Amino acid sequence: MADKKPKQETPEPTFEEALAEVEAIIERIETGQSGLERSIGEYEKGVRLLARCRGLLKDAEQRIEDVTGKLEAEAKAAPSSKKGD
């Protein structure tokens, strides 16, 4: 029995990389550079990449909301610096 080599996992693309690949896929499909079967495969890959982009955007939005909420909480907790009271 042959030893199976473990698959090397490729890192997930960044938002920018995924978006660039989606744009390239759209270009190839629209210009007819790929046959039908390949176009379907490209489309499926594009859907997966778009799902990755949406997930990354959702995570970024959550991080921004967390930071904003923290800053607002700190501002409310800070003593007022009004002069002349």
ROLUM-270073 format. One record per residue (C-alpha): residue number from 1; residue in three letters; y, z, x. Coordinates in steps of 0.001 Angstrom, whole numbers, plus 500000, padded with zeros to 6 digits. Layout:
N
<atom i="NUM" aa="ALA" y="Y" z="Z" x="X"/>
...
***
This chain:
85
<atom i="1" aa="MET" y="500000" z="500000" x="500000"/>
<atom i="2" aa="ALA" y="503433" z="499066" x="501376"/>
<atom i="3" aa="ASP" y="506117" z="501665" x="501785"/>
<atom i="4" aa="LYS" y="509024" z="501118" x="499466"/>
<atom i="5" aa="LYS" y="512410" z="501355" x="501086"/>
<atom i="6" aa="PRO" y="514891" z="503362" x="499063"/>
<atom i="7" aa="LYS" y="517616" z="501253" x="497522"/>
<atom i="8" aa="GLN" y="520936" z="501626" x="499201"/>
<atom i="9" aa="GLU" y="523380" z="502462" x="496482"/>
<atom i="10" aa="THR" y="526542" z="500446" x="496623"/>
<atom i="11" aa="PRO" y="529634" z="502489" x="495947"/>
<atom i="12" aa="GLU" y="531272" z="502029" x="492594"/>
<atom i="13" aa="PRO" y="534268" z="499703" x="492812"/>
<atom i="14" aa="THR" y="537750" z="501108" x="492632"/>
<atom i="15" aa="PHE" y="539884" z="500258" x="489617"/>
<atom i="16" aa="GLU" y="541660" z="497550" x="491579"/>
<atom i="17" aa="GLU" y="538415" z="496044" x="492903"/>
<atom i="18" aa="ALA" y="536823" z="496018" x="489456"/>
<atom i="19" aa="LEU" y="539884" z="494444" x="487863"/>
<atom i="20" aa="ALA" y="540077" z="491761" x="490560"/>
<atom i="21" aa="GLU" y="536399" z="490940" x="490027"/>
<atom i="22" aa="VAL" y="536903" z="490695" x="486248"/>
<atom i="23" aa="GLU" y="539794" z="488294" x="486838"/>
<atom i="24" aa="ALA" y="537613" z="486203" x="489177"/>
<atom i="25" aa="ILE" y="534807" z="486149" x="486593"/>
<atom i="26" aa="ILE" y="537207" z="484991" x="483879"/>
<atom i="27" aa="GLU" y="538471" z="482239" x="486170"/>
<atom i="28" aa="ARG" y="534935" z="481023" x="486946"/>
<atom i="29" aa="ILE" y="533903" z="481032" x="483280"/>
<atom i="30" aa="GLU" y="537087" z="479349" x="482048"/>
<atom i="31" aa="THR" y="536949" z="476587" x="484651"/>
<atom i="32" aa="GLY" y="533279" z="475899" x="484018"/>
<atom i="33" aa="GLN" y="532296" z="476653" x="487607"/>
<atom i="34" aa="SER" y="529081" z="478285" x="486364"/>
<atom i="35" aa="GLY" y="526338" z="477017" x="484117"/>
<atom i="36" aa="LEU" y="525530" z="478670" x="480804"/>
<atom i="37" aa="GLU" y="522983" z="481192" x="482105"/>
<atom i="38" aa="ARG" y="525151" z="482190" x="485030"/>
<atom i="39" aa="SER" y="528204" z="482452" x="482748"/>
<atom i="40" aa="ILE" y="526295" z="484837" x="480483"/>
<atom i="41" aa="GLY" y="525315" z="486942" x="483485"/>
<atom i="42" aa="GLU" y="528915" z="486900" x="484706"/>
<atom i="43" aa="TYR" y="530104" z="487921" x="481243"/>
<atom i="44" aa="GLU" y="527696" z="490867" x="481221"/>
<atom i="45" aa="LYS" y="528908" z="491914" x="484667"/>
<atom i="46" aa="GLY" y="532501" z="491643" x="483455"/>
<atom i="47" aa="VAL" y="531751" z="493904" x="480482"/>
<atom i="48" aa="ARG" y="530285" z="496533" x="482827"/>
<atom i="49" aa="LEU" y="533303" z="496287" x="485125"/>
<atom i="50" aa="LEU" y="535706" z="496646" x="482198"/>
<atom i="51" aa="ALA" y="533817" z="499742" x="481060"/>
<atom i="52" aa="ARG" y="534287" z="501139" x="484581"/>
<atom i="53" aa="CYS" y="538020" z="500352" x="484439"/>
<atom i="54" aa="ARG" y="538358" z="502074" x="481053"/>
<atom i="55" aa="GLY" y="536542" z="505137" x="482375"/>
<atom i="56" aa="LEU" y="538761" z="505301" x="485447"/>
<atom i="57" aa="LEU" y="541880" z="504949" x="483306"/>
<atom i="58" aa="LYS" y="540676" z="507694" x="480978"/>
<atom i="59" aa="ASP" y="540043" z="509985" x="483959"/>
<atom i="60" aa="ALA" y="543491" z="509213" x="485386"/>
<atom i="61" aa="GLU" y="545124" z="509908" x="482027"/>
<atom i="62" aa="GLN" y="543325" z="513249" x="481799"/>
<atom i="63" aa="ARG" y="544438" z="514207" x="485296"/>
<atom i="64" aa="ILE" y="548054" z="513364" x="484414"/>
<atom i="65" aa="GLU" y="547832" z="515426" x="481222"/>
<atom i="66" aa="ASP" y="546350" z="518342" x="483181"/>
<atom i="67" aa="VAL" y="549123" z="518242" x="485789"/>
<atom i="68" aa="THR" y="551830" z="517884" x="483137"/>
<atom i="69" aa="GLY" y="550410" z="520777" x="481142"/>
<atom i="70" aa="LYS" y="550270" z="522942" x="484244"/>
<atom i="71" aa="LEU" y="553870" z="522127" x="485144"/>
<atom i="72" aa="GLU" y="555029" z="522866" x="481598"/>
<atom i="73" aa="ALA" y="553175" z="526191" x="481608"/>
<atom i="74" aa="GLU" y="554723" z="527124" x="484959"/>
<atom i="75" aa="ALA" y="558190" z="526203" x="483701"/>
<atom i="76" aa="LYS" y="557767" z="528434" x="480619"/>
<atom i="77" aa="ALA" y="556475" z="531310" x="482732"/>
<atom i="78" aa="ALA" y="559274" z="531107" x="485293"/>
<atom i="79" aa="PRO" y="562191" z="533485" x="484727"/>
<atom i="80" aa="SER" y="565315" z="531884" x="483420"/>
<atom i="81" aa="SER" y="567987" z="531383" x="486054"/>
<atom i="82" aa="LYS" y="570987" z="531514" x="483730"/>
<atom i="83" aa="LYS" y="574177" z="532857" x="485277"/>
<atom i="84" aa="GLY" y="576865" z="534709" x="483404"/>
<atom i="85" aa="ASP" y="574643" z="536719" x="481061"/>
***
